[in-house]
Amino acid sequence: SQVILARQDGETTLTLANDVEGDVSEFGLVIPVPAVLTADDVRVVDPSLFSVLDAWSAPRLVSYTCQDFD
């Protein structure tokens, strides 16, 4: 499973990607939330979103040089 948690302007968005083995109609997930969700609150996103955010947030080596202290 992969999870993306984003918070903006007092709202939290939880995006999940689950690897389900077997009949998907048998899959269920319970997430406690403070309000009743409607069908408009649930969306299916493009799976590439996880790849993009994974690459964007990956650790990277950065090197800085400063000529002012020579």
C-alpha positions as CSV (number, residue, x, y, z in Angstrom):
1,S,0.0,0.0,0.0
2,Q,1.0,3.6,-0.6
3,V,-0.5,6.6,1.1
4,I,-0.4,10.3,0.3
5,L,-1.5,12.6,3.1
6,A,-2.0,16.3,2.2
7,R,-3.3,19.1,4.4
8,Q,-4.4,22.5,3.1
9,D,-6.7,25.2,4.5
10,G,-8.0,23.0,7.3
11,E,-8.8,20.1,5.0
12,T,-7.0,16.8,4.9
13,T,-6.8,14.7,1.7
14,L,-5.9,11.0,2.0
15,T,-5.0,9.2,-1.2
16,L,-4.5,5.5,-1.1
17,A,-3.1,2.9,-3.5
18,N,-3.6,-0.7,-2.4
19,D,-2.3,-3.9,-4.0
20,V,-5.2,-6.2,-3.8
21,E,-4.8,-9.9,-4.5
22,G,-7.9,-11.8,-5.3
23,D,-11.4,-10.7,-6.1
24,V,-11.6,-6.9,-5.8
25,S,-15.3,-7.1,-4.8
26,E,-14.1,-8.8,-1.6
27,F,-11.8,-5.9,-0.6
28,G,-12.9,-3.4,2.0
29,L,-11.2,-0.7,4.0
30,V,-12.5,1.2,7.0
31,I,-11.1,4.6,7.7
32,P,-12.5,6.5,10.7
33,V,-13.3,10.1,9.8
34,P,-14.9,12.9,11.8
35,A,-17.8,13.4,9.3
36,V,-20.0,11.3,7.1
37,L,-18.6,11.1,3.6
38,T,-20.7,11.2,0.4
39,A,-20.0,9.8,-3.0
40,D,-18.8,13.3,-4.1
41,D,-16.0,13.1,-1.4
42,V,-14.4,10.0,-2.9
43,R,-12.5,10.1,-6.2
44,V,-10.3,7.8,-8.3
45,V,-7.0,9.5,-9.2
46,D,-4.5,8.7,-11.9
47,P,-2.0,6.1,-10.5
48,S,0.9,8.1,-12.0
49,L,0.3,10.6,-9.1
50,F,2.2,8.2,-6.8
51,S,5.2,7.9,-9.1
52,V,5.4,11.7,-9.6
53,L,5.2,12.4,-5.8
54,D,7.6,9.5,-5.0
55,A,10.2,11.0,-7.5
56,W,9.6,14.5,-6.2
57,S,10.1,13.6,-2.6
58,A,13.0,11.2,-3.0
59,P,16.2,12.0,-1.2
60,R,18.8,13.7,-3.4
61,L,22.3,14.9,-3.1
62,V,22.8,18.6,-3.3
63,S,26.2,20.4,-3.4
64,Y,26.5,24.2,-3.0
65,T,29.5,26.3,-3.6
66,C,30.0,29.9,-2.5
67,Q,32.6,32.1,-4.2
68,D,32.1,34.9,-1.6
69,F,34.5,33.2,0.9
70,D,37.5,32.6,-1.4
